[in-house]
Amino acid sequence: MAASSYDEALRRVLAHEGGYTDNPSDPGGPTNFGITIYDYRKYAKPDATAADVRAMKVGEAKTIYRKRYWDALACDALPAGVDYAVFDYGVNSGIGRAGKVLRRCLALAENASEQETIAAAALANCKKLIVAICDERLAFLRSLKTWDVFGRGWGARVAEVKAAALAMASAQPAPVRAVDAAPHAAGVVAVAGSIAVAHAAGLPVSTIAIVAVVAVLGSVLIIYLLRKDSPMRAKITSWFKHSLTILWARVVALAGVLLALADGVLADVNVNAAIQQALQPKYVPYYVIAIGVLTELARRRTAGKA
């Protein structure tokens, strides 16, 4: 999320919302700066009248927008552009619908947690996500009975929001996300580590070659599956619920299962010798430290704090 996203998003929202209105066809009733009388009563003055709404200061509206919309939708933790698209949707149609649509566009369960939503948004293609959110928003607005009255303005607003949000996303340098970099790093470590362990265990050259080939093929497969444009990416990431912490925990558990099965399955390549060599007591503390550090890094990254 860019540091300037909120200021720019709020400026655009206020420009769209304008000043005081009280259109009989608008179910929101008396509205100023986009804040309806119902929201003003809910967030500022319980007994507010139309006159109070008319007298509302822009500073009051900004405070409500920041706390009750931007913060409520966790926009600070969303990618640039996506934050604005979600924020403006929330202002126009309610934060409940905006959050629900965001989760739907991310292929998450309707009751997915805020943390799961943030993690999934960080992995998503921002431009495609923005387009999906805005397209769904327009479809929803078209379904309303007041579309004939307000449709022209609503349609123009959604189009402007989409264009501005896409521009915000384009202005941000594409970050190297942990889930994108991890497969490449894992590939190098898998190949180098497998060969080193096999050599240290005194295995024959033919066995070392087999280990190297398996490591290379496995690494290439992982890199392909987790590429941004891979059709399998969504299925793979859904397996660990878009959480690096869950992914890491499952990788560690799977490694333990494989070690437990290694004696019976791979006895013919003397894998036990390699395992015993790698798991000498002098190495164990370093493995424990590495697991702890990687677990914390995965947790921080998943929580959007890294």
N, C-alpha and C positions, 0 to 999 in steps of 0.2 A: 504494500500500500504506500503510495507516494505521500510525502509529508504534506503536500499542498492539496490533496484530494478533497478534504473536507471543505476547505474554504471555497474552492472552485465549485464543488457540488452544491454547497449552500447558496452561493451566488446565483447559480443557474436555477435552483428551486425557487428562490425568491423572485427571480425575473419571470418565471412561468406563472407563479401564483398571483403576483400583482398585489393590489391593495384590497380595500374592503368591498365585499359583494354580498348580496342577499337575493339570489335568484330563486323565485318560487319553484322552478323546476329542479333545483339542486337540493337533494335530501340533506345536505350538510348544513343548510340554514345559513345564518349570518356567519361570514368567514372573512378573516383578515390575514394577509400574508400566508394564506393557505391553512391557517389554523381555524377549525370550525368552532362554533360556540360550544359544542359538546366536548371537544378536546380542551378548550380553554377552561371550561368548568371542571374538567377532570384533572387538569395539570396545574392550573393557576388560581382560579377563583370559582369556588363551588356555586355561588349564586349569580354568576355573571349574566348580564343582559346583552342585548344586541348593541346597546350604547357602549358597554364595556369592551365588546369585541372591536367596535369601530375605533375606540380610543387606545387600543392595544399598541404598545411601542414595539418597534422592530427588534429591539434587544430582547424583549420577552419572547417573541417568536423564535429568535435564534437559540435562546436557552432551551425552549421546548424541543426544537428540532434536534439539538445536539444530544440531549439526554433521552428523550422519548422516542426518537426515530433512529438517528445515526448510531448511538451507543447501544440502543435496544436491539439493533440488527447486527451488532458487532462489526460494523463497517471498517473500523480501524484495522481489523485482522484480515480483511478481504483484499484481493489484488486490485490494483488501480484499474478503474473503469468498471469493474464488477461492483465495487463499492458504491459508485454513483448510480449505476443502473438499479441496484437493489434499494438504495436510499430513496430515489425519486419514486420508485414503485410504491414503497412504503408510505410516502407522503400522500400519494395520489389515491391509493387503494387500501391502505392499512398495513401495518407491520406484520400482522398475522398472515395475510395473503402473500406479501412479499417474501417472507421467510419460507413459507410453504412452497412457493414456486421455485425459489433458489434450491431447496432440497430436491424437488422433483427434477429440475434440470440437471442436477448432479447425480441423478439416479440413486438417491438415498431414500431410506424409509422416512415416512412422514414424521415420525417421532425421533428422528436422528438428533443427537445432541449438538450443541453449538460447537463443541470441539471437533466432532466428526465432520460437521459442515465446513468448518474453517480448513481442516486438513484436506478435504476433498476439493475445495475451491483452489487450494494451493497447487494441486496436481492437475487441475483442469486446463484445457485450452481456453484462455481468457476471452478471446474474441468470439469463439463459438458459444461460450457460455453467455456472453453479453447478448448475442443475437438471439439465443434461445429464450432468455428472460424477456427481452423486448417483444419478441414475436408472440409469446404466450400472453404477455400483458395486453397487446393489441387485440388478440383474439378474445380475451376476457371482456375488454371494454366494448367490443363489437356486440357482445351478447347481452349487454345491458339495455333496458328499455329506454334509457335516456340518450342512447347513441345518436338518434336523429337530431337531438337538440345540441349535444356537446361534441358529437363525433369528430367534426372537422378539427376542432381545437385539440382534442385528445390525440387524434392521429398525428397531427403535426408535432405535438409534444413528444410522443413516443419516438418519432423519427429523429427529432433533434437529440433526445437523450441517447438513442442508439449511436448516432454519429459521434457525439461528444465522448461517450464512454469508450468507443472503439479508438478514438484519438488518444484518450488517456492511456489506454492499454498499449498502444503503439509507442507512446513516448517513454514507456518504462523499459529499461534494458531487461531482456529475458534472463531471469535468474537461473543459476545452475542449481536445480533442486536436488535434495538428497536422494530422492527416489530415481532421478535421472543419472546422477553421477555414481550411485552405488553399484549398479551392475558392471560398469567399466572397471571400477576399482576392485570389485569382487573378482572379476575375470583375471586381472593381473595377479592378485593375491592367490587365487585358486591354482593357477598354472605354476607360478614360481614356488608357492608353498608346497604343492603336491610333489613337484620334482625334487625340491630340497629334502623333504621328509623321506621320500623314497630312496634318495641317494645316501642319506645319513643312516638309513636302516640297512644298507648294504644289499639292496635288492638288485637283481640282474638288470642289465641294460634293457632287455626286452620288456621287463615289467615296468621299468621307469618310462619307457616309450608309451606303453599302454596307458599308464597313469596320466601322462602328459596329454595324450590324444583325448581321453575322456574329459580332462579338465578344460581343454580348449573348446571342445564341442559343447560342453555344459555351459561354459561362460558365454559363448556365442549365442546359445539359445536364450539365456537369461537376458542378455543385452537386447536381443531382438524383441522378446516378449514385452519388455518394459520401455521400449522406444515410444515416444509420444504418438507417432503415427501408426503404431501397431494395432490391428483390430482386436488383439488379445489383451491389450493393456487394461481396458476397463474390467474384464473378467478377472485378470490377475490381481489388480488392486482391490477389487471387491472381496477377494479371498481374505485379505488381511484388513478389510474395512477401512482402507485408505490411511491406516495408521502405521507409521514406521515402528512404533513401539511394539505393536502386535506382530508386525512382520519379523522384527528382530527376535522376539520371544519364540516365535514358531520356528525360525531358522535354528536357534539354539536347541530347542526341543528335538527338532528333526535330526540335528547332528548327533544328539545323544542316542536317539533310536538307531541311527546308522552304525554308531560305534558298538551298540549292544548287539546288533545283528552281524557285525563284521566277522566275528569268529567263525560262524557257520557258513556264511555266504562266500566270503573271500579268503578262506583259509589257503586256497591253492596258490595265491600270490603272496603269501606270507605277510598279509597286511598287519597281523598282530605285532610283528617286529617293528613295523613303522610306527604303530600307535604307541607301543611301549617306549620307543625312542623319543617320540614327540611329547609324551606325557611324563617324562621324568620329573621327580619331585622338584627339582630346581627350576623347572619351567612353569609349574602350576600357578604360583603366585602371579606371574605376568599374565597368564590367561584370565585369571579371575579379575585382575585390574582392567584388562582390555574389555571383558564382558561388562563390567560396571560402567566404564567410561562410555562405551558404545550405547548401552541402555539409556544412560542419562542424555546423551546427544540425540538419540532417537526421540526420547520423550520431549526434550526441549523443542526439537524441530517440529514434532507433531503438534505441540501446543502453540506454535507460531512465535516462540520466544528466542529462537536461535538466530 
